[in-house]
Amino acid sequence: MKILFLCTHNSCRSILSEALFNHIAPKGWTAYSAGSFPSGEVNPLTLEALVRAGVSTAGLRSKSSDEFEHLEPDIVITVCDKAAGEACPLYLGRAVRAHWGLNDPSELARGAAALKTDQVAAAFDECMAIIRQRIDTMLALPLEVLALNRDQLQAALNGIGEL
């Protein structure tokens, strides 16, 4: 089972999703992440949050969705509001698509309204807790049954995005 998490910049939420999924996924399941307009670097606060959670950061990098032209993912999940409104690349073929919108914790560290370091870290940790809850819920689904009915699987995955 191949899961592709998409976001606009592939520097925060999609990276968190990829790393957390691969940290807890059963054998034979692999997550990837990409961006429609990748920033070219993983946000350092993303890496710090993963390290705090005991999740490996090895190999994580900001990637374009173009890199996955031949991946043929089973499931594609967009994780930010901007990506939800964008068209998924055509080569994603028959992948079941769902949206798990997440607030961007990295925005709290930018600009005049930037929060204190501990508040930003707490926002990253909260984002990771939401992702973890959603992944745990997804992995608890009877996916082998739902895979037989794409509409039901998509509905279940979109429902998880409301958690």
PAMI-207198 format. One record per residue (C-alpha): residue number from 1; z, x negated, y; residue in three letters. Coordinates in Angstrom, 1 decimal. Layout:
+------+--------+--------+--------+------+
! resi !     c3 !     c1 !     c2 ! resn !
+------+--------+--------+--------+------+
!  NUM !      Z !      X !      Y !  ALA !
...
+------+--------+--------+--------+------+
//
This chain:
+------+--------+--------+--------+------+
! resi !     c3 !     c1 !     c2 ! resn !
+------+--------+--------+--------+------+
!    1 !    0.0 !    0.0 !    0.0 !  MET !
!    2 !   -1.1 !   -1.5 !    3.3 !  LYS !
!    3 !    0.4 !   -0.2 !    6.6 !  ILE !
!    4 !   -1.1 !   -1.2 !   10.0 !  LEU !
!    5 !    1.1 !   -0.7 !   13.1 !  PHE !
!    6 !   -1.0 !   -0.5 !   16.3 !  LEU !
!    7 !    0.1 !   -0.8 !   19.9 !  CYS !
!    8 !   -1.7 !   -1.8 !   23.1 !  THR !
!    9 !   -0.4 !   -5.3 !   23.5 !  HIS !
!   10 !    1.0 !   -6.2 !   20.0 !  ASN !
!   11 !    3.9 !   -8.1 !   21.6 !  SER !
!   12 !    6.9 !   -5.8 !   21.0 !  CYS !
!   13 !    7.1 !   -2.5 !   19.2 !  ARG !
!   14 !    4.3 !   -3.0 !   16.7 !  SER !
!   15 !    5.6 !   -6.5 !   15.9 !  ILE !
!   16 !    9.1 !   -5.1 !   15.4 !  LEU !
!   17 !    7.6 !   -2.5 !   13.1 !  SER !
!   18 !    5.6 !   -5.0 !   11.1 !  GLU !
!   19 !    8.6 !   -7.4 !   10.7 !  ALA !
!   20 !   11.1 !   -4.6 !    9.8 !  LEU !
!   21 !    8.8 !   -3.0 !    7.3 !  PHE !
!   22 !    8.1 !   -6.2 !    5.5 !  ASN !
!   23 !   11.8 !   -7.0 !    5.5 !  HIS !
!   24 !   12.7 !   -3.8 !    3.5 !  ILE !
!   25 !    9.4 !   -2.7 !    1.9 !  ALA !
!   26 !    9.2 !   -2.5 !   -1.9 !  PRO !
!   27 !    7.0 !   -5.1 !   -3.7 !  LYS !
!   28 !    3.3 !   -4.5 !   -3.3 !  GLY !
!   29 !    3.7 !   -2.9 !    0.2 !  TRP !
!   30 !    2.7 !   -4.9 !    3.2 !  THR !
!   31 !    2.7 !   -4.2 !    6.9 !  ALA !
!   32 !    0.5 !   -5.7 !    9.5 !  TYR !
!   33 !    0.4 !   -5.2 !   13.3 !  SER !
!   34 !   -2.3 !   -5.4 !   15.9 !  ALA !
!   35 !   -3.1 !   -4.4 !   19.5 !  GLY !
!   36 !   -6.1 !   -2.8 !   21.1 !  SER !
!   37 !   -5.6 !   -5.3 !   24.0 !  PHE !
!   38 !   -3.3 !   -7.9 !   22.6 !  PRO !
!   39 !   -1.2 !  -10.0 !   25.0 !  SER !
!   40 !   -1.8 !  -13.1 !   23.0 !  GLY !
!   41 !    2.0 !  -13.8 !   22.6 !  GLU !
!   42 !    5.0 !  -12.1 !   21.0 !  VAL !
!   43 !    7.6 !  -11.2 !   23.6 !  ASN !
!   44 !   10.4 !  -13.7 !   23.2 !  PRO !
!   45 !   13.0 !  -10.9 !   23.4 !  LEU !
!   46 !   11.3 !   -9.3 !   20.4 !  THR !
!   47 !   11.8 !  -12.5 !   18.4 !  LEU !
!   48 !   15.5 !  -12.7 !   19.6 !  GLU !
!   49 !   16.1 !   -9.1 !   18.5 !  ALA !
!   50 !   14.6 !   -9.8 !   15.0 !  LEU !
!   51 !   16.8 !  -12.9 !   14.6 !  VAL !
!   52 !   19.9 !  -10.9 !   15.6 !  ARG !
!   53 !   19.0 !   -8.4 !   12.9 !  ALA !
!   54 !   18.5 !  -11.2 !   10.3 !  GLY !
!   55 !   14.8 !  -10.4 !   10.0 !  VAL !
!   56 !   12.3 !  -13.2 !    9.5 !  SER !
!   57 !   10.0 !  -14.0 !   12.5 !  THR !
!   58 !    7.8 !  -16.4 !   10.4 !  ALA !
!   59 !    4.1 !  -15.9 !   11.0 !  GLY !
!   60 !    4.5 !  -13.2 !   13.7 !  LEU !
!   61 !    1.8 !  -13.4 !   16.4 !  ARG !
!   62 !    0.0 !  -11.1 !   18.8 !  SER !
!   63 !   -3.3 !  -10.1 !   17.1 !  LYS !
!   64 !   -6.3 !   -7.9 !   18.0 !  SER !
!   65 !   -7.1 !   -4.9 !   15.8 !  SER !
!   66 !  -10.5 !   -6.6 !   15.4 !  ASP !
!   67 !   -8.9 !   -9.1 !   13.0 !  GLU !
!   68 !   -8.3 !   -6.3 !   10.5 !  PHE !
!   69 !  -11.9 !   -5.1 !   10.2 !  GLU !
!   70 !  -11.8 !   -5.5 !    6.4 !  HIS !
!   71 !   -8.2 !   -4.6 !    5.8 !  LEU !
!   72 !   -8.8 !   -1.0 !    4.7 !  GLU !
!   73 !   -5.2 !    0.1 !    5.4 !  PRO !
!   74 !   -3.8 !    3.1 !    3.6 !  ASP !
!   75 !   -1.8 !    4.2 !    6.7 !  ILE !
!   76 !   -2.2 !    3.4 !   10.4 !  VAL !
!   77 !    0.7 !    4.2 !   12.7 !  ILE !
!   78 !    0.5 !    3.9 !   16.5 !  THR !
!   79 !    3.9 !    3.1 !   18.1 !  VAL !
!   80 !    3.3 !    3.5 !   21.8 !  CYS !
!   81 !    2.1 !    6.3 !   24.0 !  ASP !
!   82 !   -0.9 !    4.3 !   25.3 !  LYS !
!   83 !   -2.1 !    3.6 !   21.7 !  ALA !
!   84 !   -1.7 !    7.3 !   20.8 !  ALA !
!   85 !   -4.4 !    8.2 !   23.3 !  GLY !
!   86 !   -6.8 !    5.5 !   22.3 !  GLU !
!   87 !   -9.4 !    5.9 !   19.7 !  ALA !
!   88 !   -8.6 !    4.0 !   16.5 !  CYS !
!   89 !  -11.3 !    1.5 !   15.5 !  PRO !
!   90 !  -13.9 !    3.2 !   13.3 !  LEU !
!   91 !  -13.6 !    0.6 !   10.5 !  TYR !
!   92 !  -10.1 !    2.0 !    9.7 !  LEU !
!   93 !  -12.0 !    4.4 !    7.5 !  GLY !
!   94 !  -10.0 !    6.9 !    5.5 !  ARG !
!   95 !   -6.6 !    5.6 !    6.5 !  ALA !
!   96 !   -4.0 !    8.3 !    7.2 !  VAL !
!   97 !   -3.1 !    8.1 !   10.8 !  ARG !
!   98 !    0.2 !    9.0 !   12.4 !  ALA !
!   99 !    2.0 !    8.4 !   15.7 !  HIS !
!  100 !    5.6 !    7.1 !   16.0 !  TRP !
!  101 !    6.0 !    6.8 !   19.8 !  GLY !
!  102 !    8.7 !    4.4 !   21.0 !  LEU !
!  103 !    9.9 !    3.5 !   24.4 !  ASN !
!  104 !    9.1 !   -0.1 !   25.3 !  ASP !
!  105 !   12.3 !   -2.0 !   25.6 !  PRO !
!  106 !   10.5 !   -5.0 !   27.1 !  SER !
!  107 !    9.8 !   -3.0 !   30.3 !  GLU !
!  108 !   13.5 !   -3.0 !   31.0 !  LEU !
!  109 !   13.4 !   -6.8 !   31.5 !  ALA !
!  110 !   10.6 !   -6.7 !   34.1 !  ARG !
!  111 !   10.3 !   -6.0 !   37.8 !  GLY !
!  112 !   12.8 !   -5.2 !   40.5 !  ALA !
!  113 !   14.7 !   -2.7 !   38.3 !  ALA !
!  114 !   15.2 !   -5.2 !   35.5 !  ALA !
!  115 !   18.5 !   -4.6 !   33.6 !  LEU !
!  116 !   21.1 !   -7.2 !   32.6 !  LYS !
!  117 !   20.4 !   -9.3 !   29.6 !  THR !
!  118 !   23.0 !   -7.4 !   27.4 !  ASP !
!  119 !   21.5 !   -4.1 !   28.4 !  GLN !
!  120 !   18.0 !   -5.3 !   27.5 !  VAL !
!  121 !   19.2 !   -6.6 !   24.1 !  ALA !
!  122 !   20.9 !   -3.3 !   23.5 !  ALA !
!  123 !   17.6 !   -1.5 !   24.2 !  ALA !
!  124 !   15.7 !   -3.8 !   21.7 !  PHE !
!  125 !   18.4 !   -3.1 !   19.1 !  ASP !
!  126 !   18.2 !    0.6 !   19.7 !  GLU !
!  127 !   14.4 !    0.5 !   19.3 !  CYS !
!  128 !   14.8 !   -1.4 !   16.0 !  MET !
!  129 !   17.4 !    1.1 !   14.8 !  ALA !
!  130 !   14.8 !    3.9 !   15.4 !  ILE !
!  131 !   12.1 !    2.0 !   13.6 !  ILE !
!  132 !   14.4 !    1.3 !   10.7 !  ARG !
!  133 !   15.4 !    5.0 !   10.4 !  GLN !
!  134 !   11.7 !    5.9 !   10.4 !  ARG !
!  135 !   10.7 !    3.3 !    7.8 !  ILE !
!  136 !   13.6 !    4.3 !    5.6 !  ASP !
!  137 !   12.6 !    7.9 !    5.8 !  THR !
!  138 !    9.0 !    7.1 !    5.1 !  MET !
!  139 !   10.0 !    5.0 !    2.0 !  LEU !
!  140 !   12.1 !    7.9 !    0.7 !  ALA !
!  141 !    9.0 !   10.3 !    0.7 !  LEU !
!  142 !    7.3 !   11.0 !   -2.6 !  PRO !
!  143 !    4.3 !    9.1 !   -1.3 !  LEU !
!  144 !    2.5 !    9.1 !   -4.7 !  GLU !
!  145 !    2.6 !   12.9 !   -4.5 !  VAL !
!  146 !    1.8 !   13.1 !   -0.8 !  LEU !
!  147 !   -1.1 !   10.7 !   -1.2 !  ALA !
!  148 !   -2.9 !   13.4 !   -3.2 !  LEU !
!  149 !   -2.9 !   15.6 !   -0.1 !  ASN !
!  150 !   -3.8 !   13.6 !    3.1 !  ARG !
!  151 !   -3.0 !   16.5 !    5.4 !  ASP !
!  152 !    0.5 !   16.8 !    4.0 !  GLN !
!  153 !    1.1 !   13.0 !    4.2 !  LEU !
!  154 !   -0.1 !   12.9 !    7.8 !  GLN !
!  155 !    2.1 !   15.8 !    8.7 !  ALA !
!  156 !    5.1 !   14.1 !    7.0 !  ALA !
!  157 !    4.5 !   10.8 !    8.7 !  LEU !
!  158 !    4.0 !   12.5 !   12.1 !  ASN !
!  159 !    7.3 !   14.4 !   11.5 !  GLY !
!  160 !    9.0 !   11.1 !   11.0 !  ILE !
!  161 !    7.8 !   10.0 !   14.4 !  GLY !
!  162 !   10.0 !   12.7 !   15.9 !  GLU !
!  163 !   13.2 !   11.1 !   14.5 !  LEU !
+------+--------+--------+--------+------+
//
